[in-house]
Amino acid sequence: MNPVITSSQIEQNLRPTLLSIDAEMSKWFTIKNMTYLTGIELKQKAKTYPWWVAAGVAAVVATGVLMHPLVIGSIACFNVYRIESYNDLYSSNIDTANNATQLYSNLGHSVGYLVEGIEITALSTAFLIRSSYLRAAAKKIDEIYNAHIAKAQTSEEQNFLWDLKKEELSRYGFSLLAFSDEIQEAQKSENRLENMV
């Protein structure tokens, strides 16, 4: 009768493998590498779904155009240097105090406009590349885990690594089955494009 191997024993046996996986994940999941992988994924998406990428780029450009009044308003508001003395804020002359107060409030508006413009641009760009980033991360996780699953010595170790892989992919919003289906669909689309050329 075969002894029952517990999950903690499997984890202990796989300790070098898990450390190796962690090292590979640390190596690949840096800003530089993920920017590169996201760019590759975005290029593939542009080949497969050109209208989706064109719509995303159009949204970023439209955001820039819509942000134009914010930038102009910010420049127009940024004129506090016209106050010669801070005491103008407390002047007994109502017109002088009113002008000084208006200039300071405009400074607040200008900072708000700039921050709002930066936020809008960052959000629209993030929406453009978000799905490409997630797919790039999921593909890299899949690649790293598959290499170690192939080297696993027992089926228990393979199952343990599969469960870890499934858990890791779920962090990026992918189920294992759906992700493998998506990879197959993407490969079919790429093959069709290559056959057309």
C-alpha positions as CSV (number, residue, x, y, z in Angstrom):
1,M,0.0,0.0,0.0
2,N,1.4,3.4,-1.1
3,P,1.8,5.9,1.7
4,V,-0.4,9.0,1.4
5,I,1.6,12.1,0.6
6,T,0.3,15.3,2.2
7,S,0.2,18.7,0.6
8,S,2.9,20.0,3.0
9,Q,5.2,17.0,2.0
10,I,4.7,17.8,-1.7
11,E,5.4,21.5,-1.0
12,Q,8.6,20.5,0.9
13,N,9.7,18.3,-2.0
14,L,9.0,21.1,-4.5
15,R,10.8,23.8,-2.4
16,P,13.7,24.2,-4.9
17,T,11.2,24.4,-7.8
18,L,9.0,26.9,-6.0
19,L,12.1,29.1,-5.3
20,S,13.0,28.8,-8.9
21,I,9.5,29.9,-10.0
22,D,9.7,32.8,-7.6
23,A,13.1,33.8,-9.0
24,E,11.8,33.7,-12.6
25,M,8.6,35.7,-11.6
26,S,10.8,38.3,-9.9
27,K,13.0,38.5,-13.0
28,W,10.1,38.9,-15.5
29,F,7.7,40.9,-13.5
30,T,9.7,44.2,-13.5
31,I,8.5,47.4,-15.0
32,K,11.0,47.2,-17.9
33,N,10.2,43.5,-18.8
34,M,6.4,43.9,-18.4
35,T,6.5,47.1,-20.6
36,Y,8.3,45.1,-23.3
37,L,5.9,42.1,-23.0
38,T,2.8,44.4,-23.0
39,G,4.1,46.1,-26.1
40,I,4.5,42.8,-27.9
41,E,1.0,41.8,-26.8
42,L,-0.4,45.1,-28.0
43,K,1.2,44.6,-31.4
44,Q,-0.3,41.2,-31.7
45,K,-3.7,42.6,-30.7
46,A,-3.3,45.3,-33.3
47,K,-2.7,42.6,-35.9
48,T,-5.6,40.5,-34.8
49,Y,-8.0,43.2,-33.8
50,P,-6.9,46.4,-35.6
51,W,-10.2,48.2,-35.0
52,W,-10.0,47.7,-31.2
53,V,-6.5,49.2,-31.0
54,A,-7.5,52.0,-33.4
55,A,-10.5,52.8,-31.2
56,G,-8.3,52.8,-28.1
57,V,-5.7,55.2,-29.7
58,A,-8.6,57.4,-30.9
59,A,-9.9,57.5,-27.3
60,V,-6.4,58.6,-26.0
61,V,-6.2,61.3,-28.7
62,A,-9.7,62.5,-28.0
63,T,-8.8,62.7,-24.4
64,G,-5.8,64.9,-25.3
65,V,-8.0,67.1,-27.4
66,L,-10.7,67.4,-24.7
67,M,-7.9,68.2,-22.2
68,H,-6.8,71.2,-24.3
69,P,-9.2,73.6,-22.5
70,L,-8.0,72.4,-19.2
71,V,-4.4,73.2,-20.1
72,I,-5.4,76.6,-21.6
73,G,-7.4,77.4,-18.5
74,S,-4.5,76.3,-16.3
75,I,-2.1,78.7,-18.0
76,A,-4.7,81.5,-17.9
77,C,-5.2,80.9,-14.2
78,F,-1.5,80.6,-13.3
79,N,-1.0,84.4,-12.8
80,V,-0.4,84.8,-9.1
81,Y,2.8,86.7,-9.9
82,R,0.7,89.8,-10.5
83,I,0.2,90.2,-6.7
84,E,2.9,92.6,-5.6
85,S,2.2,92.2,-1.9
86,Y,0.4,89.4,0.1
87,N,-1.1,92.2,2.2
88,D,-3.4,92.9,-0.8
89,L,-5.5,90.0,0.5
90,Y,-6.2,91.9,3.7
91,S,-6.5,95.3,2.1
92,S,-9.3,97.6,3.3
93,N,-9.9,98.5,-0.4
94,I,-12.5,96.0,-1.5
95,D,-11.4,96.0,-5.2
96,T,-7.8,95.3,-4.3
97,A,-8.7,92.5,-1.9
98,N,-11.1,91.0,-4.3
99,N,-8.5,91.0,-7.1
100,A,-5.9,89.4,-4.9
101,T,-8.3,86.7,-3.7
102,Q,-9.4,86.0,-7.2
103,L,-5.8,85.5,-8.3
104,Y,-5.1,83.0,-5.5
105,S,-8.3,81.1,-6.2
106,N,-7.3,80.9,-9.8
107,L,-4.0,79.4,-8.7
108,G,-6.0,76.6,-7.0
109,H,-8.0,76.1,-10.1
110,S,-4.9,75.9,-12.3
111,V,-3.4,73.2,-10.1
112,G,-6.7,71.3,-10.2
113,Y,-6.9,71.6,-14.0
114,L,-3.4,70.2,-14.4
115,V,-4.0,67.3,-12.0
116,E,-7.3,66.5,-13.7
117,G,-5.7,66.5,-17.1
118,I,-2.9,64.1,-16.0
119,E,-5.5,61.8,-14.4
120,I,-7.7,61.7,-17.5
121,T,-4.7,61.0,-19.8
122,A,-3.3,58.3,-17.4
123,L,-6.7,56.6,-17.1
124,S,-7.4,56.5,-20.9
125,T,-3.9,55.2,-21.6
126,A,-4.4,52.5,-18.8
127,F,-7.6,51.4,-20.4
128,L,-5.9,51.1,-23.7
129,I,-3.1,48.8,-22.5
130,R,-4.8,47.0,-19.6
131,S,-6.0,43.9,-21.4
132,S,-2.6,43.6,-23.2
133,Y,-0.8,43.9,-19.9
134,L,-3.0,41.2,-18.3
135,R,-2.6,38.8,-21.2
136,A,1.2,39.4,-21.3
137,A,1.4,38.6,-17.5
138,A,-0.8,35.5,-17.9
139,K,1.2,34.2,-20.8
140,K,4.5,34.6,-18.9
141,I,2.9,32.8,-15.8
142,D,1.7,30.0,-18.1
143,E,5.2,29.7,-19.7
144,I,7.0,29.6,-16.4
145,Y,4.7,27.1,-14.7
146,N,4.5,24.8,-17.8
147,A,8.3,24.5,-17.9
148,H,8.3,23.4,-14.2
149,I,5.2,21.2,-14.5
150,A,7.0,19.2,-17.4
151,K,9.9,18.6,-15.0
152,A,7.8,17.5,-12.1
153,Q,8.6,13.9,-11.1
154,T,5.2,12.7,-9.8
155,S,1.6,13.4,-10.7
156,E,1.0,14.8,-7.2
157,E,3.7,17.4,-7.8
158,Q,2.3,18.2,-11.2
159,N,-1.2,18.6,-9.7
160,F,0.2,20.8,-7.0
161,L,1.9,23.1,-9.6
162,W,-1.2,23.1,-11.7
163,D,-3.2,24.4,-8.7
164,L,-0.6,27.1,-8.0
165,K,-0.7,28.1,-11.7
166,K,-4.5,28.3,-11.6
167,E,-4.4,30.4,-8.5
168,E,-1.8,32.7,-10.1
169,L,-3.8,33.1,-13.3
170,S,-6.9,33.9,-11.3
171,R,-5.2,36.9,-9.9
172,Y,-5.1,38.3,-13.4
173,G,-8.7,37.4,-14.1
174,F,-8.1,34.3,-16.1
175,S,-9.5,30.8,-15.5
176,L,-7.2,28.0,-16.6
177,L,-9.7,26.7,-19.2
178,A,-10.6,30.1,-20.6
179,F,-7.0,31.1,-20.8
180,S,-5.9,28.1,-22.8
181,D,-8.9,28.5,-25.1
182,E,-7.9,32.2,-25.7
183,I,-4.3,31.2,-26.5
184,Q,-5.6,28.6,-29.1
185,E,-7.9,31.3,-30.6
186,A,-5.1,33.8,-30.8
187,Q,-2.7,31.3,-32.4
188,K,-5.4,30.4,-35.0
189,S,-5.9,34.1,-35.8
190,E,-2.2,34.6,-36.2
191,N,-1.9,31.5,-38.5
192,R,-4.8,32.9,-40.6
193,L,-3.0,36.3,-40.9
194,E,0.2,34.6,-41.9
195,N,-1.5,32.5,-44.5
196,M,-3.1,35.6,-46.0
197,V,0.3,37.3,-46.4
